[in-house]
Amino acid sequence: MNSVKRSFPVTGMHCASCVSNVEKALLAQGGVASAVVNLATATAQVTFDDNIVNPTAMKQAVEAAGYDLIVDEVKPEELEAQNLRDYNTLKQRTILSIIFSVPIVVIGMFAMNLHYGNYIMWALATPVVMIFGRQFFIGAWKQARHFKANMDTLVALSAGIAYLFSVFNTLNPAYWATRGLEAHVYFEASSVIISFILLGKLLEDRAKSNTSSAIKKLMGLQPNTVVRIKTDKSEEVAPIGDVVVNDLLLVKPGEKIAVDGVVVNGSSYVDESMISGEPVAVEKKEGVKVYAGTINQKGSFQFRAQKVGADTLLAQIVKKVQEAQGSKAPVQKLVDKIAGVFVPIVMLIAVVSFVAWIFFGGQNGATHGLLAMVTVLVIACPCALGLATPTAIIVGMGKGAANGILIKDAESLEKARKLTDVVLDKTGVITEGRPEVTDIAWRDGVDTTMLSSVLYSLESRSEHPMAIAITAYFKARDTRTVAIQSFDSMTGSGVMCLYAKSFYFAGSSKLMASMDLPIPASLGEKANKWAAEASSVIWLCDHKNILAGIAIRDAIKPGSVEAVQDLQKLGITVHMLTGDGRQTAEVVAKATGITEYKSETSPTQKADYIEQLQKAGKVVAMAGDGINDAAALARADVSISMGKGTDIAMDVAGITLISSDLKMIPKAINLSRRTVRVIRQNLFWAFIYNVIGIPIAAGILYPVNGFLLNPMIAGAAMAMSSVSVVSNSLRLKWVKLK
């Protein structure tokens, strides 16, 4: 199986039932594993086997359902230009529709006895219904051909019935006169319904374009041209598309960095806030990485391109956020199921209302029944239901991206709201992740020169942060290396090697205990002193004796204490897991205010610890570097990868924090809670609107107080329901995360 995941633009969708129709059409194709259609972004994310089905076949299936799937590669700027053209066309139709509708309303309400008034209204209503509102009739016909229905069906039926009924009454007033009734016309209803719905659609499209502003800003961070250094050292201005890996590029003061790379000459400070969310400029000098989209400050430097185009960190962020914005929260799946049967049920209610009015409505039962049927069809449009969740997710994801919080999908966003416990790895999460050797104590009578070389050579083979610290310590002191043999890494314990026919081990106290090696009194006193200072201890031994103790300290990050307090204020229990000894763990936990911690834990034990919490009914997040803590991250309900530049585990983690600042975790949880709260508000009002509106439209209040809802008011209410949902979602843009 060759699984492919692609996102395709979809045209012709208007409501939640459209989403359901497109998804069903795609999923009916053999080889399509999943299809997630998003109304707010007008896209379909499809996972399919390209050995079984191709995009052309999927396009044909979607077209057969009455919509269109754009399978050809379209540049974002081309799609944006097309969307702008569509918006301007809609705007023009809306304005003209309103201009034609105003005199119809004036005549219908204030000049009903005007000579030829009905014919004037007919003449004005015809272009509104037939020209400016033709999209609804075209859409309804496409759906009807496949025995389906959507928002277009409701609008076309309501406006069309009101228009045709009015035409009949204009041409045949005697039909009603002979029955003792007045021949009412509802041209104003048919035209105003379409005008209001077009206006609502216009406002909705405008608001939806604002929801994706975060992505537009990210995409606009990359410059269009670069200054490239040629082989003869001269400079040339080249398009960004011409840059390839290993090109030497020059960045001047105030310019945006075009691609990812590493500085080879010069130095400066770079503003990375647009990617990391951190406002402090970062120093860049030789050997330090730079990222596309960040802004150079005062200095100039040259850097070598390492990642270009879709491989840059900025491009990855944009891709991840777009995928996340197109994903569905679990609650949305229920909404889509409801929307799939909503329109047919509404049509049934409209017909039942009409029949009930004919039988029980008295002399004007037929007229009132017709109005009730039209009003039910107008007011029940499921647009608000379809927009309730995706608009909130788009704004929430964009807000997160602007603050350096990348959320993989809507499900992770929804789960983060329910968190009860957060488990933190110590190194690199609570602490700086840059351990340094602070002291070494040797056993009396050992050859320190030879053992230093052995320890240096042994640890230089390991990639563990502690090993890197020891290697840096000896390298700075020009320690020579020796030829070691049989190197082996023991996960969670330490490393070993063979040198001069003796085995040497470097590792934790747990490793020493497993080898039944007692710690000499002099080294034990040192170790206790180091532990009290929150230093970790690595021991060097052979198969008989402990030979040395190395103190390594990893400073606590400045914001860790505040971050732990913020999490606790959110009602979340904070846990710390570390492979360090008990005393070191105790000191760090006490300094940060963490009450739940466990020391000397292996990667497997970390995963087991999370599983125990889950068995106790907790919803658990794990924050780590995404590599050493892979098992624990996979076990957690929500995995959080702390930022390490391009090393972040973006494909694994549910939430990726570009910044390594621990304070971003409570911000991410706060964002999740606020976004889900907005989704619930949207769904509540969308459902309550229909629950209250449909019975009133059907005329349930008429026997009580004589109230019968006017179709024009129903059209306005329907339009405003969609606009209010999108506007409520946009509030997230101005929320301050803390």
N, C-alpha and C positions, 0 to 999 in steps of 0.2 A: 504493500500500500504506500502510495506517495501522497501524504497529506499536505495540503496547501491551505494557508489562511490568507484571505484577501478581503479588502473592503471595497465595495462598489457603491457609487452614488445611485440613488433611486429617485425617479421623478413620478409625479402624479399622486403622491400620498397627501392626505388631508387630515386623517383622524386615526384613532386607535384601531378601528376595524380595518383600515388600510394596512396597518402594520401586520395584523393577524393574517390578512389575505396574502401579502407578499411572503411572509414566513412560510405559510402552508404551501405556496407554490414552489418555493425553493426546496423545502424539506421533502416534497413529493418526488424530487429527482433522485434517482439512484446514484449513490456516491457522495451525496451531501450529508456530512456528519452533523453539522450544526449551522443554524442561520439565525443571527440576531439582528433584527431590523430596528433602527432608531428613528423615530419621527422627528425629533428635534434637530438631528444632524442630517436627516434624509439620506442615511447610508445603510447598507447591509453588510455585516461582517459574516463571511461564509467560510466554513472549513469544509473542504471537499477533497476527494481523491481524483486527481486530474487524469488518472488512467481510465476512470469510469465516466466522468462527466466533465465537460468543459464550460467556460463562461458563456459561450454562444448558446448552448443548450439551456443554461439557466436564464439567460436573457429572454429566450423564446417562451419559457415557462412563465416568467414574470409578465411579459407582454400579453400572454393568453389570459392572465388574471386581471388585465386592465391597467397595468402600470409599465414602467420602463426601467431596465437595469442598464447602466452605462458601463460596459465592459472594456472599452478602449481606454488606454492610459490617457488621463487628462491632467494637465498641469494645474496646480492649485490656483494660479492666477487666471487661467482660462475658465475654471469652474466658478471662481469668484466673479469674473466678468459676466458669465452667463447668469449667475444668480442676481447680479445687479440689473441686467437687462430685464429679467423676469419681474424683479421688484418694481422697476420703472413702468413696465406694462401694466402690472397690477395697480399701481398708483394712478395711472392714467384712466384705467377703467373705473376705479373707485370714484375719482373726482367727477367724471362724466356721469356716472350712475347717480351720484348725489345731486348734480345739477339738474338732471332730468326728473328726479324723484320729488324735489322740493315743490314745484308747481302742482304735481299730482296730489300731494298731501294737502296743499292749500285749497285746491278745488274740492277734493274729497271731504274735507272737514268744514270749510267755510263757504263754499259756493256750490253746494250740491244741486241747486236748482238752475244752475247756469245752462243756457241753451247750448246744446251740443257738448255739454261738459263731459259726458261719458266718452264721446268720440275723441275729445282732446286728450283725456287721460289715457285712452287706448293708444293713441298715436305716440304719447310720451313714454308709456310703459313698455311698448313693443321693443325699442332698442335696448332698454335696460334688461329685459328678460332674454331676448333673443341674441343680442350682441355682447353686451358687457357681462352678462351672466351665463354665456353659452358654455363656459368651462364646466359648470355644474351638470348641465344636461349631457355633455359629451362624456363626462366621467360616469354619470349614472347609467348611460347606455352601455358603456364598456362593461360595467359591473353586471348589468341585467343580462347581457349576452352569455355570461358565465354563471347565471343564477346566484349572484352575490349582491351585496348592498353595502354602502358606506355613507359617509357624510354627504357626498354628492347626491346620493339617492334621496336623502331626506330633504335637502334644499330643493332639488329639481321637482320632487313631488309636491312640496308645499307651495313653492312659487308657481309651478306649472298649473296646479289645480286652481289656485286663486285666480290666475290669469285667464285660463280657459273658461272658468265659471263666469268671470266678469265679461268676457267676450260674448258668451252665450246670452247673458242677461242684457247686454247692450243691443244685440241684434234681435232678440226675441223677448222684449219686456212683456208682451201679451201673455206668454206662457204662465207667468206668475200672476198677472192681473186677473186672468180668468179664474184663478184659484183663491182670489181674495188676498193675495200677498204682493208686497212691493219688490220689484226687481233690483236688489242691491248689487253693487259692483265693488270689487276689492282690488282694483288696479293699484291703489296706494300700498296695499299689503304686499302684493307680489313684487313691486319695485323696491319698496323700503326693506323688505326681507333681504333681497339680493344686495342692496346698498350697504346695509348694516353688516352682513356677513363678509362682503368684500372689504369693508373698513376694518372689521375685526381681524381678518386675514392679513391685511396690510400692517396693522399695529403688531400683530403676532410675529410676522416675519421680521419686522424692525427690531422687536425685542429679542427674538431668537438670534439675530445677528450679533447682538450685544453679548449674548451668553458665551460665545466662542471668542471673545476679544482676547482672552489670555493666550490662546493658541496663536492668534494672529500676531500678538506682540512677540511671542517666542520665535515665530517664523521670520519676523522682521528684524531679528537681532543680527543675522548674518549679513555682512556687507556684500555688495554686488561685484566689487573688484578688489584686487590685492596688489601690493607692490612686491614683485618677485626679483630676487637677485640672480642674475645670469652667471654663467661660468666665467665670464670675463670681468665679474664684479660690478657690472653696470646694472642699473635698475630699470625695470619695465612694469607698466601697469597691465595686469592680465585679468580677464573675467574669472569669477570664482569657479566656474565650471571647468576651466582649463587647468586648475591646480591638481597636481598628482602627488602621491606619497614621495617624500624625500626632497620636495622642492624647498628651497631656502627663501623664506619670506621676511619682509621688513615691516615692523609695526611702529608707527610714529605716535607721538603724544595725542591722546583724545580719540584715536582710531579704534574701531571694533576689530577683534581678532577673528579671522575668517575660518580657520580650521583648527583641529586639535594638533598639538605638536609639543616639542621640547625646546627650551631656550638654548641657543648655542653661543650667543654673543650679546653682551649688554645686560642691563637690568632695569627694572621698573616696578611699580605697584599696579595691580590690575583689579578692577572692580568686578567681582564675580557674583554680585548680589542677584542679578537676573536669573542665575542658575541655582545658586546655593541658598539664597534668601538671607545671607549674612552680609551686613552693611559695611564691614571693615575690609578695606582693600588688602589684597594678598601680595606679598613680596615675590617677585619673579627674578630669578638669576639663573646662571648657567646650570643646566641639568634639571631644571624644574619644569613641570608640565603646564601648558596653557590650553584653554578650551575655547572653541568657537562660540561667538556671541558675547563674550566678556569684553570689557572696555579698558583699554590701556589708559594709564594716568599721565604722568609727566615725562617719564623717560622713554627712550627708544631701545628696541632690541630686535635681534634677528632670531627666528626659530625655524626648526626643521619640521615640515609637515609630516605627521604620523598617521592621522586619520582624516579622510576627506569625504564630502558628500554625505551619504546616508549612514556612514560609520561614525561620525562625530558624536560626542556626548549630547550636544544640542539636538541633533537629528534623532537620536535615540529617545530623548525626553519627549520631543514633539510626537513621535510615533507612539510611545507608550501612553501619553495623555490622550491622543486621538482614539486609540483602542479602548482606553478606559471610559472615555466619554460615550463611546458607542456601545458599551456593555450594558447589561440589564441587572438591576437589583432584583433579588428574589420576589419582592412584593410586586414588581412590574409584571412578572409572568402571570400572576393571578389577575391583574388588571387586563392584560391582553386576552386572557380566556373569557373574561366577562365581556370585553369589547367585541369579541368574535360573534357573540349571540345578541348583543345589545341592539343593533339596528333592526334585525328582524322582529325582535320583541316590541320595539317602539312602533314599527309599522303596524303590528297587530293591535297594539293599544290604540293607535290612531283610527284604525278601521272600526274597532269595537266602540270607541267614543262616538264615531259618526252614526253607527247603527243605533246605539243607545239613545242618542239625541232624536233620531227620526221617530223611534217608538215612544219615547217618554218626554219629548221636548215640547209638546203642544204645537200650536199653530206655526211658530217659527222654528220648529225642531230641525228641519232640513238645513236652513240657513245657519243656525247655531252649530249644528253638527259639522257642517263644512268648515266653519271657522275653527271649531275645536280640533278637527282633524289636521288642518293646516298648522295650527299653533303647536300641537303636540309634535308634529314632524320638525318644526323649526327649533323648538326649545330644547329638544333632546339630543342635539348633535354631540357626539362623544369626543370632541376636540380636546376639551379640558382634561378628560381622563387620559388621553394619549400623551399629553404634554406634561402632566403632573410630575412624573418621575424623571424622564430624561432631561428636562430643562434644569431641574435642581442638580442632577448629577453633573451635567456639563459645567454649570457655574461652580459647583463644589470642587470638581477636578481641576478646573482652571485656577481657582483660588489657591488650591494646594500647590499646583505647579509654580505659581508666581511666588510661593513661599518656600520652594525647595522640597515640597512633599509630593512624591509621585505615588499615586494609588493605582495598583495594577488593574482592578476592575471594581464594578459597583458592589459585588458581593463582599469584597474586603472592606469597602467603605461601610457597608451595613453592619458587618460583624464587629468592626472596631467600636461601634457604639455600645455593644453589649459587654465589653471587656470588664472583668472583675479583678484580674491579676496581670501584672506585667513582670516578666522575668528578664533581668538584665545580665549580660555577660560583663565581667569586670573590665577586662583589658580592652581598650579601644572604645568602650561604651561609657562606663563611669569614669575611667581614667583616660589619659591622653593617648594611650596606645603606643607611646614611644619610650619604652623602659630603658633605663640607663644603669650601668654598673656603678654602685657607689662605694663598694669596699670588697676586698678579698682577704680571707684568713686562711693560712696554710697550716697543715699538721706539722708539728715539730719534726725536724730532721729530714724533710723531703727535698728532692731536687726541684726547686720552684721553676728554674729556667726550662728544664725538660718538660715538666708537667704543664707549664704555661703554653708551650708549643703544641703539646698533645691536645689540651683543652681548646685552644684556638683552632686547630685543624679539625677537631671533632665537631665543634659547634658551627664552623663555617659550612658544613654539609647540610645543616638543618635550616628550615625556613621559619621556625617558631620565633615569635617576637623576642622571647628571652634569649634565644640563641643569637639572634641578630644583635642584641645589646652586648652580649659577651664578645662576639666577633668584632664589633666596632671598638670595644675597649682595648682589645689586644692589638688591633690594627693601628690604632692611634699611638701605640707604644712600640711600633716596629717589631713586634714579636715574629719570629720566623715560624714557618710551617714545617711539618714533618709528614712523611709518607705513611698515612694510616691505612689499614686494611679492614675488610669485613664490616663496613659501616652499616648500622641498622637503626631505624627509628621505631621506638616503642610508643604507640599512640597513647597519649595521656600520661606517660611516665617519664620518658627521657630518650637518650640516644646512647649508643655504644659503638666501640671500635676495637680493633686489634692493632697493637703497636709493640714492636720489639718483644714478641711472644707473650705479651700480657694484654688482658682485656681491660678496657677503661670504660667507665659509665659516667654519664652526667645526667642528673635528673632531680626529681622532687624527693621530699622526705619519705613519701610513700614508697618510692623505688628503693630507698635505702632500707626501709623497714622490711620490704619483701625479700631483701637479700640478707636479712638478719645482721646488718652492720651497725654496731653501736656508734653514736656520735661522741667523739672525744669531749671531755669536759670543757676544755678551752674553746673549742668551736661551738659547743652548745651555748655557752654564755654569750658569745658573739651573736649567734642566731636569735637568741631571745631578745637581745638589744635591737637587732635589725627588725624583727617582727613588730616590736613596740613602735617602731618608726614607719610601719606600713611597708616595709621592704620584703620582697619575696626572696627565698633562699634556694639556690641551685647548688647541689652537692656534686663533687667530683670524687670518684672512688675507683679502686681496682676490685678484684674479686675477694680481697681480704680486708681492706681498710678504707675508711673515708679519708681522703687526702686534702680536701679543701672545701670551703664554703664561699659562695659568691653572693653578695647582697645586690639585689636589683630592685630599683624603685621606679614605679610608674605613677607620676603625679596625677592627682584627682583633677578632672576638668573644672574650670571655674564655675560653670553653670550646673554641675551635677547635683549639688545640694538643693538648689532652687527647683530643678526639674523633678527631683524626688518629692519635694513638698507639693509641687503643682499636681503631680499624679495622685498623691494622697488626698489632696483637696477635692479631686474628682471622684473620690470614693474607691480608688483602686489600690490594692495591696501590691507593694513593690518587693520583688525578690532579687537577690544577687547570687549568681553561681560563679565559682572561680576554681581554677585548678591549683591556686596558691594554698599555702598552709592555713591552719585555723586562726593563728594569731594575726596574720596579715589580713585575712578576710574580716576578722572581728574589728580591726582598726578602721578599715575602709568603710565597713557597714556603719560603725558608730559615727564616723566623720560625716557621712551622708544622710544619716537618719533612717537607714534601712534596718528593719527589725527581723526580716526573714532572709536568711542567707545560708549557703552551704559551701564548704571549702573542699579542696582536693577532689574535685569532680572531673571525671573523664567526659568526652563528648557523648558517650552512650548514657552515662549517668545523668547528664543534663536532660536528655530526651526522656529518660525514665521519670525524672523529677516533674517534668511538665505533664506527663501522663498521669501521675498520681494526683496532681491538682485537678486535672480534667475529670478524673474518676470521682472527685469530691464535689463535682458539679460546677467547677469554675470555668470561666471563659478566659483563655490565656493567650497573651501575646509574648513573643520572644524577640528580644532585640540583640543582634550580634553582627558579626562581620560578614555573614553569609558563606563563609568558607569553613573555618574550624568548627563552627556551630551548625553545620548543615543539617545534622540529624535532629537537633532541638528545634531548628527553624521549621523543618518539615513537619514536626509533631505538633507544633503550636497551632491554635485556631487562627491567629493572625501573626505572620512573620514580618519582622521589621529589620530591614538591612540598613545599617548606618553607613553614611557616605564615605567612600574612599576613592573619589574621582571616577575614573572609568572602571575601577575594580569592583564597583558595587554590583551586587547580585540582582540585577534588575529583572531577570527572567524568573528567579526563584521567589523573591520576596513579594508578599502581598502589598507591603508599603515600603518604599525606598526613600530614605532621607538623604538628599544630596549633601547636606551639611552633616558633620559629625557631632553637632551640638545636641546633647541629650534633651534640651528643652524643646526640641522639635517633636518629641514623642507626645507630650501632653497637647501640643498644638494640633497634631494629626488626629488625636482622639476627639478633641474639641471640634475640629472641622467635621469629623464623621457625625458627631451628635447633632450639630447644627444642621447639616445637610439632610440627615434622616428626619429631623424635626420638620424641616421645610417640606420634604416629600409627603409626610403624613398630613401636614396642613393642606397641601395641594389636593391630595386624594380625598380628604374629608370634605373640602368645599366642592370639589368636582362631583362627588357622589351625592352630597346633600342637595346640591343645586338640582340634580336630576330627580332625586327622591321627592323634593318639594315641588319643583317646576312642572313635571309631567302631569300629576293629578290636577294641579291648578289649571294647566293648559287644557286638560280634558273637560273642565267645567265643574269640578267637584264642589266649588264654592257657590255655584249659581243657585242651587236650591236654598242655601243659607242666607246669602246677602245679595243675590242677583249679579255677582261679579263674574265676568267672562273675559279672560285675558285676550288683549288685542294681539294679532300676529306680529305687528310692527314692534311692539314692546318685547315680545318673545325673541324676535330677531336681534334686538339690541342686547337683551340679557344673554343670549347665546354667545354673541361676539365678545361681550365683556367678561364672560366666564373664562374664556381662553386667555384673554389679555391679563386678567387678574392672576391666573396661575403663573404665567411667565413673569409677570412683574414681581410676584412674591419670591420666585426663584432668584431673580436678579438682586434681591436684598442681600444675598450671600456675598456679593462682590464687595460690599462695604463693611462686612463683619471683620472686626479686628481679632485675629487669632491670638490666644494667650494661654 
